[in-house]
Amino acid sequence: MAYENILVETNGKVGIVTLNRPKALNALSAGLVRDLGAALDAFEADVNVHVIVLTGSDKAFAAGADIKEMAEKSYMDAYLEDFITKGWERVTTCRKPIIAAVAGFALGGGCEMAMMCDFIIAAQNAKFGQPEINLGTLPGAGGTQRLTRFVGKSKAMDMCLTGRMMDADEAWKCGLVSRIVPVDDLKDEVLKIAEAIADKSLPITMMVKEAVNAAYETTLAQGVRFERRLFQASFATDDQKEGMNAFIEKRQPSFTDR
């Protein structure tokens, strides 16, 4: 499929989506969001793809939603078309792991889209922020909700009320990103991480993703119960038998994703 706003490639078991609107710092237009959804659909359907990487350029992951597209919308326009819901949430419904590789600006909708991924690897020049208050509005794609869960109420209030940006070091210290790497090494390092995950059993990585995400949606008791049921269910897989037997036999496992 030909895409106008993204670049798509595969590297072994890793599918890579690169946001590609350089003149607009990868602003998230309706067309880009449609392209991204189609690419995720294709990677989800591809049994050979186990992990997805979402990235941008060295200058910008995504500098936000496309202001030119939204500036003149009325309330009824936004409400009736369910603006920044339709299509945007596709990242959150992907069952395969998605890693955000962020260099440069991840602001507004860009920060929100990075947070929709399963974890974030940041380049040293990464800048995160929710500057919507400077535009007379507020985050609309989960910024007040996911950011608060990542960094806590005080820092989320600070960022959303002042519109200030957070650098990579601060983002790492408060748990927004999992690792920081040099800008020039970002793609290679993220590919190494993605390939390490892709070598595991796909159904088990999907179960792990479900279980960790459940921690944000349930009480501790409910989450532990859900985790335990998935753990028990893993004993019905061929990969659990292969993994444990390989450990006992002191060899590398050969998973079949069954």
Backbone bond lengths (Angstrom), bond angles and torsions (degrees), N, CA, C in turn:
res aa  C-N    CA-C-N  psi(-1)  N-CA   C-N-CA  omega(-1)  CA-C   N-CA-C  phi
1 M - - - 1.469 - - 1.528 109.82 -
2 A 1.321 117.08 138.62 1.460 121.96 178.05 1.530 109.94 -88.21
3 Y 1.308 116.22 131.94 1.464 121.47 179.61 1.526 109.48 -115.82
4 E 1.319 116.58 142.99 1.459 121.29 -179.59 1.523 113.26 -92.64
5 N 1.327 117.21 -25.72 1.464 120.59 -169.58 1.523 114.75 -121.47
6 I 1.319 117.55 0.64 1.449 121.44 179.47 1.528 109.18 -141.10
7 L 1.328 115.38 161.33 1.454 122.45 171.14 1.517 107.36 -113.88
8 V 1.314 117.33 139.18 1.459 121.72 -176.52 1.520 109.51 -128.81
9 E 1.315 116.14 134.15 1.458 121.16 176.32 1.524 109.39 -150.83
10 T 1.318 115.81 165.11 1.459 120.87 173.71 1.525 108.72 -122.91
11 N 1.312 115.00 146.08 1.461 122.19 176.14 1.519 106.53 -132.61
12 G 1.335 116.41 95.88 1.453 119.52 -173.37 1.517 110.43 63.73
13 K 1.329 116.28 -122.29 1.457 121.60 -179.49 1.530 113.02 -92.30
14 V 1.323 116.10 10.64 1.462 120.90 -176.81 1.521 110.31 -109.50
15 G 1.321 116.58 126.39 1.458 121.99 173.39 1.521 109.24 -96.57
16 I 1.317 116.59 134.56 1.471 121.28 -175.44 1.524 109.71 -121.04
17 V 1.329 116.09 125.45 1.459 122.27 174.64 1.519 107.98 -114.39
18 T 1.331 116.46 121.84 1.461 121.52 178.36 1.529 109.10 -111.76
19 L 1.314 116.47 118.59 1.461 120.70 176.01 1.526 108.03 -64.83
20 N 1.329 116.94 133.87 1.462 119.13 -168.15 1.532 112.57 -140.20
21 R 1.328 115.00 68.62 1.473 121.36 169.06 1.524 106.86 -126.67
22 P 1.324 118.13 69.87 1.467 121.11 -170.32 1.520 114.56 -59.78
23 K 1.333 118.11 -34.57 1.458 120.31 -178.38 1.529 111.95 -69.37
24 A 1.340 116.62 -19.80 1.467 121.27 -179.52 1.520 111.99 -113.58
25 L 1.348 116.57 20.12 1.464 121.46 -177.54 1.530 111.21 51.49
26 N 1.339 114.53 39.07 1.470 122.18 178.05 1.529 113.05 59.79
27 A 1.318 116.72 32.31 1.464 119.69 175.74 1.525 109.60 -54.60
28 L 1.327 115.25 139.80 1.461 121.64 -171.10 1.527 110.70 -84.84
29 S 1.296 115.51 85.24 1.467 121.77 177.71 1.520 109.89 -78.18
30 A 1.326 116.04 167.72 1.469 120.63 177.30 1.526 110.42 -60.08
31 G 1.331 116.60 -38.80 1.451 120.18 179.36 1.517 112.52 -65.51
32 L 1.331 116.45 -40.03 1.464 119.41 178.01 1.523 110.64 -64.91
33 V 1.313 116.45 -43.82 1.474 119.93 -179.65 1.532 110.46 -62.26
34 R 1.336 117.32 -38.81 1.475 119.99 176.71 1.526 110.80 -64.52
35 D 1.322 116.58 -43.85 1.459 120.24 178.69 1.527 110.96 -61.41
36 L 1.317 116.24 -43.75 1.458 120.44 -179.98 1.525 110.98 -61.50
37 G 1.321 116.90 -44.19 1.465 120.47 178.41 1.515 112.07 -60.38
38 A 1.326 116.39 -41.79 1.467 120.27 179.60 1.522 110.97 -65.62
39 A 1.337 116.84 -39.57 1.462 120.53 179.28 1.527 110.83 -66.34
40 L 1.330 116.45 -40.72 1.466 119.41 178.22 1.524 111.01 -66.04
41 D 1.321 116.64 -39.38 1.469 119.71 175.95 1.526 110.35 -58.19
42 A 1.332 116.50 -44.57 1.463 120.61 -178.50 1.524 111.40 -65.26
43 F 1.323 117.15 -42.42 1.465 119.82 179.63 1.527 111.72 -69.13
44 E 1.323 117.08 -35.67 1.467 120.05 176.66 1.525 110.75 -62.31
45 A 1.329 116.34 -37.71 1.463 121.19 -177.26 1.526 112.61 -79.58
46 D 1.321 117.58 -14.95 1.466 121.95 -176.77 1.531 109.63 -87.32
47 V 1.326 116.94 110.57 1.465 120.51 -177.15 1.519 112.23 -66.74
48 N 1.311 117.28 -16.51 1.464 120.64 -179.69 1.526 113.27 -84.72
49 V 1.332 117.03 -12.07 1.462 121.67 178.55 1.521 109.02 -98.81
50 H 1.328 116.24 123.28 1.463 121.17 -177.76 1.520 112.82 -107.38
51 V 1.322 117.33 -27.27 1.464 122.47 -176.10 1.523 108.30 -139.13
52 I 1.337 116.18 146.64 1.463 121.45 -179.79 1.533 108.72 -120.10
53 V 1.323 116.05 136.43 1.464 122.05 174.27 1.524 107.98 -111.67
54 L 1.320 116.12 131.22 1.470 122.26 176.59 1.521 108.15 -114.82
55 T 1.334 116.73 123.09 1.455 119.81 -175.52 1.520 110.37 -144.04
56 G 1.329 115.48 178.23 1.464 121.80 177.55 1.519 109.17 -133.38
57 S 1.323 116.56 -135.74 1.460 121.28 178.53 1.521 109.80 -104.77
58 D 1.329 117.00 176.95 1.462 120.46 175.91 1.522 111.16 -65.75
59 K 1.325 116.35 -25.27 1.465 121.16 -176.78 1.523 112.68 -88.79
60 A 1.323 116.58 -33.41 1.466 119.10 -177.01 1.515 110.98 -155.75
61 F 1.329 115.98 128.28 1.463 121.06 165.59 1.523 106.32 -68.13
62 A 1.305 116.80 -61.10 1.466 123.20 170.93 1.520 107.19 -164.93
63 A 1.331 115.50 126.82 1.464 120.42 -174.75 1.526 112.80 -84.91
64 G 1.340 116.74 10.92 1.457 119.96 176.52 1.511 112.08 127.42
65 A 1.324 115.53 -179.27 1.457 120.46 172.87 1.531 108.90 -68.91
66 D 1.310 116.13 160.40 1.464 120.79 -177.03 1.531 109.54 -76.93
67 I 1.336 115.85 104.53 1.468 120.94 -175.47 1.523 111.10 -62.30
68 K 1.330 117.01 -36.65 1.461 120.05 -178.50 1.523 111.70 -62.08
69 E 1.331 117.48 -30.91 1.463 120.59 179.21 1.528 112.64 -76.27
70 M 1.315 116.84 -26.99 1.468 118.40 -171.90 1.532 113.92 -105.18
71 A 1.312 117.44 -14.84 1.468 120.31 -169.85 1.529 113.89 -54.93
72 E 1.322 118.16 -39.03 1.466 120.88 -174.53 1.525 113.83 -98.48
73 K 1.326 117.90 5.95 1.463 119.53 -180.00 1.526 110.91 -66.99
74 S 1.303 116.69 140.78 1.462 121.16 171.95 1.530 108.72 -88.60
75 Y 1.322 115.34 171.20 1.463 118.96 175.30 1.517 111.15 -57.15
76 M 1.331 116.76 -45.22 1.466 119.58 -178.12 1.526 111.35 -66.83
77 D 1.342 117.68 -34.20 1.463 119.59 174.36 1.526 109.71 -58.59
78 A 1.326 115.60 -51.52 1.461 120.60 -176.74 1.529 111.43 -64.63
79 Y 1.337 115.51 -41.50 1.467 119.54 -176.56 1.526 111.93 -70.11
80 L 1.307 117.10 -47.42 1.466 120.21 -174.53 1.529 112.29 -69.35
81 E 1.332 117.20 -32.88 1.471 118.44 178.00 1.526 111.58 -90.69
82 D 1.346 115.97 0.94 1.476 122.17 -178.97 1.523 109.67 53.19
83 F 1.326 114.74 53.37 1.455 122.05 -174.10 1.526 112.27 -57.88
84 I 1.303 116.03 137.16 1.465 125.87 -176.87 1.531 111.25 58.68
85 T 1.295 116.72 34.02 1.462 122.02 165.38 1.524 107.96 -126.06
86 K 1.312 115.15 -58.30 1.460 120.33 -178.33 1.527 110.00 -60.44
87 G 1.310 116.05 118.67 1.455 120.84 179.38 1.518 113.54 92.08
88 W 1.328 117.62 -44.23 1.461 120.93 -176.39 1.519 112.77 -63.04
89 E 1.322 116.53 -38.20 1.456 119.84 -175.49 1.525 112.98 -77.16
90 R 1.336 117.27 -1.55 1.475 119.38 179.84 1.520 111.79 -57.47
91 V 1.325 116.97 -34.55 1.467 120.14 178.83 1.524 110.39 -59.31
92 T 1.322 117.20 -38.32 1.465 121.02 -175.89 1.523 112.69 -75.68
93 T 1.325 117.75 -18.15 1.470 119.52 -177.69 1.525 112.47 -98.33
94 C 1.312 117.35 0.51 1.464 120.94 179.04 1.528 109.11 -69.59
95 R 1.307 117.59 128.31 1.469 120.92 -176.80 1.529 112.39 -81.55
96 K 1.317 116.33 -25.89 1.464 119.53 178.13 1.531 109.28 -82.48
97 P 1.332 117.27 150.28 1.471 119.48 179.85 1.522 112.34 -60.29
98 I 1.331 116.08 139.02 1.461 122.81 175.96 1.525 108.80 -123.60
99 I 1.328 115.33 125.15 1.462 121.55 177.59 1.520 108.66 -106.41
100 A 1.324 116.83 129.93 1.461 121.04 173.39 1.521 108.62 -91.12
101 A 1.328 116.46 123.73 1.463 122.16 175.56 1.521 106.68 -106.42
102 V 1.322 116.48 106.15 1.462 121.18 -168.12 1.521 111.45 -111.70
103 A 1.317 115.94 119.93 1.465 122.95 168.46 1.523 107.57 -121.92
104 G 1.310 116.43 150.81 1.455 119.63 178.41 1.520 112.93 66.54
105 F 1.319 115.46 -146.10 1.463 120.70 -172.16 1.531 112.61 -79.35
106 A 1.323 115.68 130.78 1.465 123.16 168.18 1.526 105.26 -129.15
107 L 1.313 114.89 86.81 1.462 120.74 -170.96 1.523 110.96 -119.29
108 G 1.329 115.90 148.46 1.459 120.32 177.94 1.513 111.22 55.03
109 G 1.335 115.48 -122.42 1.456 119.43 179.06 1.512 113.33 -60.86
110 G 1.319 117.57 -26.16 1.460 120.32 176.64 1.516 111.94 -67.99
111 C 1.324 116.65 -42.70 1.463 120.99 175.50 1.522 110.16 -64.31
112 E 1.333 115.69 -41.73 1.466 120.30 179.85 1.523 111.24 -64.28
113 M 1.330 117.29 -40.00 1.458 119.61 179.48 1.523 111.12 -68.07
114 A 1.331 117.14 -38.09 1.460 119.86 175.99 1.527 110.62 -61.32
115 M 1.335 116.48 -40.35 1.460 120.47 -179.97 1.521 112.84 -70.20
116 M 1.336 117.61 -22.26 1.463 120.62 175.55 1.525 111.64 -69.60
117 C 1.338 116.43 -23.33 1.460 120.22 179.22 1.529 109.31 -72.78
118 D 1.323 116.61 171.40 1.458 119.67 -173.73 1.521 113.08 -77.00
119 F 1.316 117.33 -33.51 1.458 120.48 167.51 1.515 109.07 -160.34
120 I 1.339 114.72 165.83 1.456 121.50 -172.53 1.520 109.70 -119.75
121 I 1.336 115.84 128.40 1.454 122.20 168.24 1.527 106.12 -104.95
122 A 1.320 117.20 125.28 1.461 121.01 -174.60 1.518 111.62 -110.07
123 A 1.324 115.85 139.43 1.452 121.02 168.03 1.532 108.37 -76.04
124 Q 1.328 115.75 161.22 1.465 119.59 -176.89 1.530 112.82 -62.57
125 N 1.345 117.05 -21.72 1.471 119.52 -178.73 1.523 112.80 -95.55
126 A 1.321 117.60 9.86 1.467 119.93 -176.94 1.525 111.63 -67.22
127 K 1.322 115.55 142.39 1.464 122.98 176.47 1.524 108.30 -132.19
128 F 1.320 116.94 124.84 1.456 122.40 -179.23 1.525 109.91 -112.63
129 G 1.331 116.17 145.35 1.450 117.96 177.99 1.511 113.12 -173.93
130 Q 1.325 115.52 159.36 1.465 123.86 174.44 1.525 107.13 -122.94
131 P 1.341 117.11 80.78 1.461 120.60 -173.32 1.530 114.46 -89.28
132 E 1.323 117.80 18.16 1.468 120.33 -174.59 1.519 112.98 -58.71
133 I 1.336 116.72 -28.78 1.469 118.92 -178.67 1.528 111.40 -61.64
134 N 1.326 116.62 -26.61 1.470 120.43 177.59 1.527 112.22 -71.16
135 L 1.339 116.15 -14.78 1.464 121.82 179.21 1.522 111.89 -102.84
136 G 1.331 115.97 7.11 1.456 119.31 -179.38 1.504 113.66 77.78
137 T 1.325 117.26 25.39 1.462 120.58 177.67 1.529 108.83 -145.20
138 L 1.296 117.80 -164.86 1.460 122.22 -178.32 1.526 109.51 -138.54
139 P 1.324 118.08 166.62 1.462 119.91 178.61 1.522 111.00 -56.77
140 G 1.346 115.67 141.10 1.458 119.25 -176.90 1.514 114.59 -127.25
141 A 1.346 117.01 1.09 1.471 120.02 -179.81 1.520 110.75 -121.11
142 G 1.334 115.44 34.55 1.455 120.40 175.40 1.512 114.96 101.13
143 G 1.328 117.79 4.73 1.455 119.77 -175.90 1.519 114.31 -59.78
144 T 1.318 118.14 -42.89 1.468 119.69 179.60 1.527 111.66 -72.68
145 Q 1.318 117.04 -22.04 1.463 121.27 -175.41 1.533 112.53 -94.22
146 R 1.317 117.24 -54.84 1.473 119.15 -178.33 1.526 111.43 -69.45
147 L 1.333 116.53 -41.17 1.465 118.80 180.00 1.516 110.88 -59.98
148 T 1.325 117.78 -41.85 1.465 121.63 178.74 1.518 111.14 -61.91
149 R 1.338 116.95 -39.28 1.460 120.15 178.48 1.528 111.72 -68.64
150 F 1.317 116.74 -31.84 1.464 120.32 178.76 1.531 112.26 -75.81
151 V 1.339 116.50 -49.87 1.471 119.30 -166.77 1.522 114.09 -114.09
152 G 1.333 117.77 -4.46 1.455 120.82 -179.73 1.524 112.55 92.90
153 K 1.332 115.10 163.80 1.464 121.46 -173.24 1.524 112.41 -63.20
154 S 1.323 118.16 -46.90 1.452 120.49 -172.66 1.526 112.16 -61.92
155 K 1.330 116.66 -48.69 1.463 119.82 -178.23 1.533 110.68 -70.17
156 A 1.341 117.82 -36.67 1.465 120.14 177.39 1.521 110.60 -64.35
157 M 1.323 117.17 -41.96 1.469 120.54 176.06 1.520 110.62 -60.53
158 D 1.318 115.84 -45.66 1.463 121.63 178.99 1.525 110.77 -55.17
159 M 1.330 116.54 -50.77 1.465 120.52 -175.98 1.523 112.35 -68.99
160 C 1.321 116.70 -43.04 1.469 119.92 -176.14 1.534 112.44 -74.74
161 L 1.325 117.09 -29.53 1.467 119.92 -179.14 1.522 112.93 -85.90
162 T 1.330 117.35 -30.62 1.467 119.81 179.72 1.521 112.35 -97.53
163 G 1.331 116.65 -24.80 1.451 120.57 -176.72 1.514 113.77 77.58
164 R 1.340 117.60 11.60 1.457 120.09 -176.85 1.534 111.23 -71.66
165 M 1.329 115.25 160.25 1.457 120.76 177.70 1.529 111.02 -97.35
166 M 1.320 115.25 149.93 1.457 123.67 178.23 1.528 108.24 -110.82
167 D 1.334 117.82 127.93 1.460 118.88 179.86 1.525 110.95 -80.79
168 A 1.323 116.33 175.13 1.470 121.04 -173.95 1.522 111.48 -61.90
169 D 1.327 116.97 -40.18 1.467 120.04 -177.38 1.519 110.80 -64.56
170 E 1.326 117.05 -44.68 1.465 120.55 177.99 1.527 110.39 -64.65
171 A 1.340 115.97 -40.47 1.467 120.10 179.71 1.513 111.40 -62.80
172 W 1.330 116.43 -36.69 1.476 119.94 178.05 1.526 110.78 -70.06
173 K 1.322 116.71 -43.69 1.458 120.54 -177.23 1.526 112.20 -63.04
174 C 1.338 117.14 -31.32 1.465 118.71 -177.85 1.531 112.50 -99.66
175 G 1.331 117.77 6.25 1.459 120.43 171.59 1.513 116.17 90.17
176 L 1.333 117.99 8.39 1.460 119.37 178.29 1.524 111.18 -72.92
177 V 1.317 116.95 -36.50 1.467 121.08 177.96 1.525 109.25 -118.70
178 S 1.337 115.62 154.45 1.458 118.39 -177.00 1.521 113.16 -93.69
179 R 1.352 117.63 -28.62 1.461 120.77 179.82 1.526 109.08 -150.02
180 I 1.338 115.20 155.42 1.461 122.28 173.60 1.516 108.52 -120.28
181 V 1.328 116.91 134.98 1.463 121.68 179.14 1.533 109.12 -134.21
182 P 1.339 118.10 160.25 1.466 119.85 175.62 1.529 111.16 -60.15
183 V 1.320 115.90 148.64 1.464 120.60 -177.40 1.525 111.41 -55.46
184 D 1.315 116.42 -46.13 1.464 120.07 -176.27 1.525 112.90 -67.07
185 D 1.328 116.93 -18.90 1.464 120.81 -177.30 1.520 113.00 -101.23
186 L 1.334 117.01 -0.57 1.464 119.70 -170.86 1.523 112.60 -56.46
187 K 1.329 117.63 -52.67 1.458 119.44 -176.07 1.519 111.63 -62.23
188 D 1.333 117.13 -45.09 1.469 120.44 -178.42 1.522 111.34 -64.22
189 E 1.327 116.44 -42.61 1.466 119.31 -178.55 1.516 111.68 -67.89
190 V 1.334 116.67 -41.13 1.466 119.19 178.83 1.523 110.47 -66.65
191 L 1.316 117.41 -37.60 1.473 119.97 176.50 1.523 110.86 -61.85
192 K 1.320 117.57 -40.30 1.475 120.15 177.91 1.524 110.57 -60.59
193 I 1.338 115.57 -43.74 1.464 119.82 179.59 1.528 110.23 -65.24
194 A 1.335 116.14 -45.33 1.463 120.36 -179.63 1.517 111.31 -63.05
195 E 1.330 116.93 -40.87 1.464 120.33 -179.98 1.524 111.39 -66.17
196 A 1.330 116.54 -36.21 1.467 119.64 177.32 1.523 110.96 -62.82
197 I 1.343 116.54 -40.34 1.469 120.16 177.24 1.522 110.30 -70.21
198 A 1.330 116.59 -40.93 1.465 121.11 -177.07 1.518 112.48 -63.85
199 D 1.327 117.19 -24.07 1.463 120.52 178.88 1.516 112.56 -76.32
200 K 1.325 117.56 -12.03 1.463 121.03 177.81 1.530 109.44 -80.01
201 S 1.320 115.16 177.10 1.469 120.64 176.16 1.524 109.73 -70.57
202 L 1.334 117.22 123.68 1.468 120.59 -178.50 1.530 112.48 -59.13
203 P 1.337 120.16 -48.93 1.469 117.26 -179.81 1.520 113.20 -60.79
204 I 1.330 116.76 -32.59 1.466 118.46 179.30 1.525 110.78 -73.19
205 T 1.329 118.81 -39.17 1.469 119.03 176.44 1.522 111.09 -62.95
206 M 1.330 116.22 -35.35 1.463 119.54 177.26 1.525 110.97 -66.87
207 M 1.328 116.82 -38.24 1.465 120.54 176.68 1.522 110.83 -65.53
208 V 1.336 117.27 -41.42 1.461 120.67 177.78 1.527 110.20 -59.80
209 K 1.329 116.33 -44.72 1.465 120.24 178.83 1.521 110.72 -59.78
210 E 1.322 117.37 -44.79 1.464 120.86 178.31 1.515 111.44 -59.94
211 A 1.330 116.34 -43.69 1.455 120.53 -175.56 1.523 111.36 -67.60
212 V 1.330 117.53 -44.84 1.467 119.79 179.94 1.521 110.26 -64.71
213 N 1.329 117.37 -42.71 1.467 119.88 178.98 1.519 112.01 -62.60
214 A 1.331 116.54 -31.46 1.461 120.00 179.60 1.524 111.82 -63.11
215 A 1.344 116.42 -25.04 1.461 119.88 179.68 1.521 112.03 -61.94
216 Y 1.337 117.22 -25.31 1.453 121.25 -179.92 1.527 112.35 -88.62
217 E 1.318 116.91 -11.61 1.460 120.26 -171.81 1.526 113.41 -112.47
218 T 1.332 117.63 -9.85 1.462 120.48 -171.53 1.525 110.88 -133.72
219 T 1.337 115.19 170.91 1.458 119.82 169.78 1.526 108.79 -72.65
220 L 1.327 116.45 167.47 1.464 120.19 178.93 1.521 110.99 -60.04
221 A 1.330 117.32 -45.36 1.466 120.16 -177.86 1.530 111.14 -62.51
222 Q 1.331 116.31 -42.99 1.467 119.94 178.99 1.526 110.79 -66.59
223 G 1.331 116.08 -39.78 1.461 119.97 -179.98 1.511 112.24 -64.93
224 V 1.317 116.88 -43.74 1.469 120.07 179.16 1.522 110.26 -64.47
225 R 1.342 117.09 -39.58 1.459 120.03 177.56 1.533 110.94 -62.57
226 F 1.346 116.59 -42.19 1.464 120.94 178.37 1.530 110.44 -63.56
227 E 1.335 115.56 -44.92 1.462 119.86 177.77 1.533 110.80 -58.46
228 R 1.328 116.50 -44.13 1.468 119.50 -176.89 1.522 111.72 -65.51
229 R 1.335 117.35 -36.52 1.463 119.84 178.43 1.527 110.62 -67.38
230 L 1.339 117.26 -38.13 1.454 119.56 176.79 1.529 110.63 -67.94
231 F 1.326 116.17 -40.06 1.465 120.26 176.61 1.523 110.48 -58.89
232 Q 1.316 116.00 -46.34 1.467 119.38 179.19 1.523 111.17 -64.93
233 A 1.343 116.39 -37.97 1.459 120.44 179.41 1.522 111.75 -64.60
234 S 1.330 117.06 -29.67 1.466 119.66 -179.80 1.525 112.13 -61.58
235 F 1.341 116.85 -22.09 1.472 120.49 179.42 1.527 112.18 -73.43
236 A 1.318 116.82 -6.65 1.465 120.64 174.80 1.525 111.37 -89.80
237 T 1.341 117.56 -2.61 1.468 120.14 -177.30 1.521 111.67 -94.48
238 D 1.326 115.49 151.09 1.466 120.84 172.90 1.524 110.38 -66.03
239 D 1.342 116.43 -33.18 1.458 120.02 -175.96 1.521 112.59 -67.49
240 Q 1.337 117.10 -31.38 1.469 118.82 176.07 1.520 110.11 -64.73
241 K 1.328 116.73 -43.68 1.474 120.09 178.58 1.523 110.26 -63.02
242 E 1.342 116.86 -44.67 1.459 121.07 -179.60 1.523 111.01 -63.86
243 G 1.329 117.00 -44.21 1.457 120.54 -177.98 1.511 112.88 -62.87
244 M 1.310 117.39 -44.44 1.463 120.62 -178.47 1.523 111.60 -73.18
245 N 1.333 116.35 -38.44 1.467 118.75 177.25 1.519 111.28 -65.91
246 A 1.343 116.58 -38.26 1.462 120.07 177.84 1.523 110.70 -63.46
247 F 1.330 116.48 -38.46 1.463 119.79 177.55 1.523 111.11 -62.97
248 I 1.326 115.79 -45.77 1.470 120.59 -179.25 1.529 110.57 -63.61
249 E 1.341 115.53 -38.60 1.469 120.82 -177.10 1.527 112.85 -86.79
250 K 1.342 117.08 3.53 1.463 123.35 177.35 1.530 112.40 56.34
251 R 1.340 115.24 51.30 1.461 121.56 177.34 1.524 108.90 -139.40
252 Q 1.344 116.31 167.12 1.453 120.80 176.78 1.539 109.39 -76.02
253 P 1.347 117.47 137.14 1.467 118.72 179.00 1.526 111.42 -72.81
254 S 1.313 115.60 153.13 1.465 122.18 175.24 1.528 107.44 -119.30
255 F 1.322 116.40 92.68 1.443 121.28 -174.97 1.526 111.60 -78.42
256 T 1.312 115.69 146.08 1.478 121.53 -179.76 1.523 112.18 -115.54
257 D 1.324 116.55 3.03 1.482 122.24 -179.88 1.519 111.77 62.26
258 R 1.294 116.16 34.15 1.463 121.88 177.33 1.518 109.13 -128.01
